[in-house]
Amino acid sequence: MSTVGIRDLKNRLTRYLRQTKLGEEIVITERGEPIAIIQPIRNAKNAKSRDARLARLASRGIVTLPTRRPLAKVRRVKVRGKPLSRTILEERR
């Protein structure tokens, strides 16, 4: 386990991420006080956020994360007249 200050982490982030990929945990400190840990996803337990849980499943090969951005919110359209479900049922008869 390595310990690194915030400034050094910012300056050498790629190096520390490479170490993490190899399985090492890195403790991040601010003015000598530990504030966070960078660890491989496969070692993370009890992830709280949805993204963290999905990333862990992806690292284990259980799911594949999407490569495209999510769709923007779709605005609902109000249609006048009888419901579409009723029209479909009528045409089936």
C-alpha positions, 0 to 999 in steps of 0.5 A: 500500500502506497501513500501519496499527497494530493499534489503528487497524485495530480502530477503523477496520476497515470503512474498511480492508476497503473499501480492500482491496475496491478492490484495495489491500494493507494492512500491519498492524504491531505496535509498528512491526513488520510482522506481516501483510498484508490483501490482496484474495482474488483477489491471494492466491497459494499459500493454505495453508488449505482455507478460504482456497483456497475463498474465492479460488475463490469470489471468481473465481466458480468455486465458490459457498460454502454459505450454511448451517452444515455438518451436525453429526456424524452418529452411526452406528447399528449394525443387527443382522441381515444387511447391507442390500446383501444384502437388496437383491440378494435382492429384485432376483432 
